[in-house]
Amino acid sequence: MIGNRLKRAREALGLSLRELEAAIQGQVSAQAIGKYERNEMMPSSTILLALAKALKVLPEYLLSEREIKLTGVDFRKAPHAGVKEERAVEASVLGQVEHYLELEELLPGTDQPWDAPTGEDFAINRIEDAEQAANALRRLWNLGNDPIPSMAELLEDKGVKVIALDLPENVSGSKAFVCRPDQEDVPVIVINRKHNGERQRFTLAHELAHLILRFSGLSDAEQEKAADRFAGAFLMDKDMVLRLVGSHRTAIFIGELAELKNIFKVSIASLVVRCAQLGILSKAAYGRLWTQIKDLGWNSQSSSEPHRFPAEVPQRMERLCLRAVAEGVISEARAAELLNISIRELDRRLLGQSV
């Protein structure tokens, strides 16, 4: 039955039933489309083709029997995001993850199972407990003290599907789980494709916290602060920060912070907060620095601070797709559809002419 997939594809484009009716030139009514989505009727082959074309999916997608659903979605910093927008994002995430899972099935041995960390280190009763959780995860994943080169690459290597979407500016990201019958749930982290690399890296670490931490007795606001504390500690290891910055500073120039930013790949504001958390900066020194940052506009979403980093672009799905084409598992046309690009663009990527 095509109901769920039809509704998901429609919501992914943000279309109402009447708008979809108009998109197929009124070949059937909005009421009829609603019945298709509720599996009360089945469209004819002609209408199925028209719906697929309007929704920019293959007819085979609408007819697929694969059962997956998204749970645990929690959009961060989205006070103005409406239900329609959130449903569109959820539908897009499901569509992309389904393509991802299809590629892993076509290439046996390429799937990366998620092994959720366990143990008391990840039980959080206070905001400060997030610090030890970040240290524990670094040990568990053998990361040492060094800054993490690519958060997206690390998480995908651990079995987390990272999806970059165009989201409203005030939406940083979300975590979720894709559920499949008789199979393990697949963790997903969504990031805003429009954001800079510094902000995306922090979002990935923050949402990782929501995947692995077990909160007890904390309010929603405290959980967000704990996830922020985890993100800062995970991206800026305590021992490394102390070694590079020192244990007690009465002042730090912005220029020094800009150079440290190149090492840790975080925003200058995040560095200042981290130094305050570790007691490197006194309250007075922290206040002076934060005033400078605010005056420069570097604590805003449109910050123009120096040494901006490129976006954290998830690459694993594309690599799988190019491999599947090279091994003759899928056609170029199917690969282009899975990556949502043109065949011409796919050819450029196959030849290494585009990133």
RAJO-V832147 format. One line per field, one symbol per residue. ss: DSSP state (~ for helix, > for strand, _ for the rest). psi: psi as a letter, one per 40 degrees, with the letter a starting at -180 (. if undefined). burial: b if it has 24 or more other C-alpha atoms within 12 Angstrom, else e. A space follows every 10 residues. Layout:
# RAJO-V832147
ss = ???
psi = ???
burial = ???
This chain:
# RAJO-V832147
ss = __~~~~~~~~ ~~____~~~~ ~~~______~ ~~~~~~~___ ____~~~~~~ ~~~~~___~~ ~~~____>>> >>>>>>____ __~~~~~~~~ ~~~~~~~~~~ ~~~~~~____ _________~ ~~>>____~~ ~~~~~~~~~~ __________ ~~~~~~~___ >>>>>_____ __>>>>>>>> _____>>>>> >>____~~~~ ~~~~~~~~~~ ~~_>>____~ ~~~~~~~~~~ ~~~~~__~~~ ~~~~~___>_ ___~~~~~~~ ~~~~___~~~ ~~~~~~~___ >_~~~~~~~~ ~~~~~~____ __________ _____~~~~~ ~~~~~~____ _~~~~~~~~_ __~~~~~~~~ _____
psi = iedddddddd ddefiidddd dddfffdiid dddddddefe ihiidddddd ddddefiidd ddeiehhiih ifhghhffde hidddddddd dddddddddd ddddddghee igihghiiid dehheidddd dddddddddd efeaeiihdh dddddddeeh hhhhihiide hdaiiihhhi hfiiihihhh ihdeiidddd dddddddddd ddihiheiid dddddddddd dddddghddd dddddidhhe ihiddddddd dddefiiddd dddddddeed hidddddddd dddddefeei dfifiifiii ihhheddddd ddddddefdi idddddddef iidddddddd efei.
burial = ebbbbbbbbb bbbbbbbeeb bebbeeebee ebbbebbeee eebeeebbeb bbebbbbbbe bbeeeebbbb eebbbbeeee eeeebbbbbb bbbbbbbbbb bbbbeebeee bbeeebbeee bbbbebbbbb bbbbbbbbee eeeebbbbeb bbbbbbebbb bbbbbebbbe bbbbbbbbee eeeebbbbbb bbbbbbbbbb bbbbbbbbbb bbbbbeeeee eebbbbbbbb bbbbbbbbeb bbebbeeeee bbebeebbeb bbbbbbbbbb bbbbbbbbeb beeeebeebb eebeeeebbe eeeebbebbe bbbbbbbbbb bbbbbeeeee ebebbbbbbb eeeeebeebb eeeee
